Amino acid sequence: MRQIVLDTETTGLETSQGHRIIEIGCVELFNRRLTGRHYHQYINPEREVDVGAFQVHGISNEMLADKPRFAQIVEEFMAFVGDADLIIHNAAFDIGFINAEYARLNPRPAAIEVNRNIIDSLLLARAKHPGQKNNLDALCKRYGVDNSQRDLHGALLDAEILADVYLLMTGGQTALSLGSSQSANKDTGSAAGAEIRRLPSTRKPLPVVCASTDELELHEQKLVIISKSSSGNCIWLKDTVMEASQT
């Protein structure tokens, strides 16, 4: 499963006002692992950067003056993204800007969301943490992701940070702590002192060890004991009976 975590920076907030993309950053995940492959490009927007936008990302008109235009980099960008699923924080914003850039091209590429899955990590975060702040900085704090280098927004850095946040938010465990001094933080839902440890992509797959016949029999005996002591309310035994009846 190939996924691309994507972020953009722009000259302003509204495509309807002619604002354009000035930076694209992408990082690649394969089977929920960072591969180390990325795409990054600054873009000459052929217009001025709004003062408010500059205060957010610090990308000046002078810095963009000698950069390629979107039409010059679109093929390379599209080749990197391919048909991968996209993971974007507040996807409507970035997708809207990419499609606005596509609309200026001749021939015009198909909308970027066509025939692909778009995962909006902001919507995921709102569903998982209702009533809480769910911007990227808040999620970094909640999941123990280091964003100390994020003084200003940057597309590639934000994509790298979002990849870590997304993996943690969707079930990634970064450390195994049994009986240690680490404890769950009730306010953030993260483990105190937890940090991301990236495993090399070349490591061998973990072996799958199945229970033996004797172990399965002992397991069933234990479930019967639990069922008797709980007046027949052993949910694991009920699930076993239900699965047997369905087969």
C-alpha positions in Angstrom: 0.0 0.0 0.0 1.7 3.2 -1.2 0.7 6.5 0.4 1.9 10.0 -0.1 1.8 12.6 2.8 1.4 16.0 1.1 1.5 19.6 2.1 1.6 22.9 0.2 2.4 26.5 1.0 0.7 29.3 -1.0 0.6 33.0 -1.6 -2.6 33.4 0.3 -5.8 31.6 1.4 -8.2 31.8 -1.5 -7.8 30.4 -5.1 -10.8 32.6 -6.0 -8.5 35.6 -5.4 -5.8 34.2 -7.7 -3.6 32.9 -5.0 -1.2 30.1 -6.0 1.1 27.4 -4.8 4.7 28.3 -3.9 5.9 25.1 -2.3 5.0 21.4 -2.4 6.4 18.8 0.0 5.7 15.1 -0.2 7.0 12.0 1.7 6.3 8.4 0.8 4.9 5.7 3.0 4.8 2.0 1.9 2.9 -0.4 4.0 2.8 2.3 6.7 6.6 2.7 6.7 8.6 5.7 5.7 10.7 4.8 2.7 13.0 7.8 2.8 11.8 9.0 -0.6 10.4 12.5 -0.9 9.5 15.2 -3.3 10.1 18.9 -2.6 9.9 21.9 -4.9 9.6 25.7 -4.5 7.5 27.3 -7.3 7.4 30.8 -8.8 3.7 31.8 -8.5 3.9 34.6 -11.0 2.4 37.0 -8.4 3.1 38.6 -5.1 3.0 36.7 -1.8 0.5 38.2 0.7 2.1 39.8 3.8 -0.1 37.5 6.0 1.1 34.4 4.2 4.7 35.5 4.4 4.4 35.8 8.2 3.2 32.2 8.3 5.8 30.5 6.1 8.6 33.1 5.6 8.9 32.5 1.8 9.5 35.8 0.1 8.9 37.0 -3.4 12.7 37.4 -3.8 13.3 33.8 -2.9 10.8 32.6 -5.5 11.9 34.8 -8.3 14.3 32.2 -9.9 12.2 29.1 -9.2 10.4 27.2 -11.9 6.7 27.8 -12.7 4.1 25.1 -11.9 3.8 24.1 -15.5 7.5 23.3 -15.5 7.4 20.9 -12.5 3.9 19.4 -12.9 5.1 16.2 -14.7 7.7 15.5 -12.1 5.2 16.1 -9.3 2.5 13.8 -10.9 5.1 11.1 -11.6 6.1 11.0 -7.9 2.6 11.0 -6.6 1.4 8.4 -9.1 -1.8 6.7 -8.1 -1.0 6.6 -4.4 -3.4 7.5 -1.6 -2.9 11.0 -0.3 -2.7 11.9 3.4 -3.3 15.7 3.8 -4.1 17.8 6.9 -7.2 19.9 5.9 -7.2 18.3 2.5 -9.8 20.6 0.9 -7.3 23.5 1.0 -4.4 21.7 -0.7 -6.5 19.8 -3.2 -8.3 23.0 -4.1 -5.0 24.7 -4.8 -3.5 21.8 -6.8 -6.7 21.6 -9.0 -6.6 25.4 -9.5 -3.0 25.0 -10.8 -4.2 22.1 -13.0 -6.9 24.3 -14.4 -4.3 26.7 -15.8 -2.6 24.0 -17.8 -3.3 22.9 -21.4 -3.9 20.1 -21.6 -5.6 20.1 -18.2 -4.8 17.0 -16.0 -7.6 15.2 -14.3 -8.5 16.5 -10.8 -6.0 15.1 -8.4 -8.6 13.3 -6.3 -9.8 11.2 -9.3 -9.3 7.5 -8.9 -7.5 7.8 -5.6 -8.3 7.8 -1.9 -7.8 11.1 0.0 -7.3 10.8 3.8 -7.9 14.0 5.6 -5.9 13.8 8.9 -7.7 16.8 10.2 -11.1 15.1 10.0 -9.6 12.0 11.5 -8.2 14.0 14.4 -11.5 15.8 15.0 -13.4 12.4 15.1 -10.7 11.0 17.5 -10.4 14.1 19.7 -13.7 16.0 19.6 -13.7 19.4 21.2 -9.9 19.6 21.3 -7.4 21.6 19.2 -6.4 19.5 16.2 -4.0 21.6 14.3 -0.6 20.0 13.5 1.2 21.6 16.5 -1.5 20.4 18.9 -1.3 16.9 17.5 2.5 16.9 17.8 2.1 17.7 21.5 -0.6 15.1 22.0 1.4 12.3 20.3 4.9 13.3 21.4 6.2 14.2 18.0 9.2 16.5 18.0 8.3 19.7 16.1 11.0 21.9 17.7 12.3 22.9 14.2 8.9 24.2 13.1 9.2 27.9 13.8 7.6 28.6 10.4 5.5 26.5 8.2 7.3 24.6 5.5 5.7 22.1 3.1 8.4 19.3 3.3 8.9 19.6 7.1 5.2 19.7 7.7 4.7 16.6 5.5 7.4 14.8 7.5 5.8 15.7 10.8 2.4 14.8 9.6 3.6 11.4 8.5 4.7 10.7 12.1 1.5 12.1 13.6 -0.7 10.1 11.1 1.1 6.8 11.9 0.7 7.3 15.6 -2.9 8.6 15.4 -4.0 5.5 13.4 -2.6 2.9 15.7 1.2 3.1 15.5 3.0 2.1 18.7 6.4 3.7 19.2 7.6 2.1 22.4 6.8 -1.0 24.5 6.6 -0.3 28.2 5.7 -3.1 30.6 5.9 -2.1 34.2 8.2 0.8 33.6 8.0 4.3 35.0 6.3 5.6 31.8 2.7 6.4 32.3 -0.1 7.6 30.1 -0.7 11.3 30.0 -4.4 11.8 30.6 -4.4 15.3 29.0 -2.6 14.3 25.8 -3.3 10.5 25.5 0.4 9.9 24.8 3.1 8.1 26.7 5.3 10.4 28.7 8.7 10.6 27.1 7.6 8.6 24.1 9.6 9.2 21.0 9.4 7.8 17.4 12.0 5.1 16.6 12.1 4.5 12.9 13.0 1.0 11.9 15.1 0.5 8.8 13.1 -0.4 5.6 15.5 -3.3 5.0 14.7 -5.2 8.2 13.4 -8.7 7.9 9.6 -9.2 8.4 8.7 -10.4 11.9 8.0 -14.1 12.1 4.4 -15.3 12.6 4.2 -17.9 15.5 1.0 -19.8 15.7 -0.3 -21.4 18.9 0.2 -25.2 19.2 -2.7 -27.7 19.6 -1.8 -28.1 23.3 -1.7 -24.3 23.8 -5.1 -23.9 22.2 -6.6 -26.7 24.4 -5.2 -25.0 27.5 -6.7 -21.7 26.3 -10.1 -23.2 25.9 -9.9 -24.8 29.4 -9.0 -21.4 30.9 -12.0 -19.8 29.1 -14.3 -22.4 30.7 -13.0 -21.6 34.1 -13.5 -17.9 33.5 -17.0 -18.6 32.3 -18.0 -20.6 35.4 -16.6 -17.9 37.7 -18.5 -15.1 35.9 -21.8 -16.9 35.6 -21.5 -17.6 31.9 -20.3 -14.1 31.0 -16.9 -14.9 29.4 -17.1 -12.8 26.3 -14.2 -14.6 24.7 -16.0 -17.9 25.0 -19.1 -16.3 23.6 -17.2 -15.1 20.6 -15.8 -18.5 20.1 -19.2 -20.1 20.1 -20.6 -17.4 17.8 -17.8 -17.9 15.3 -18.3 -21.7 15.4 -22.0 -21.3 14.8 -21.4 -19.0 11.8 -19.1 -21.5 10.2 
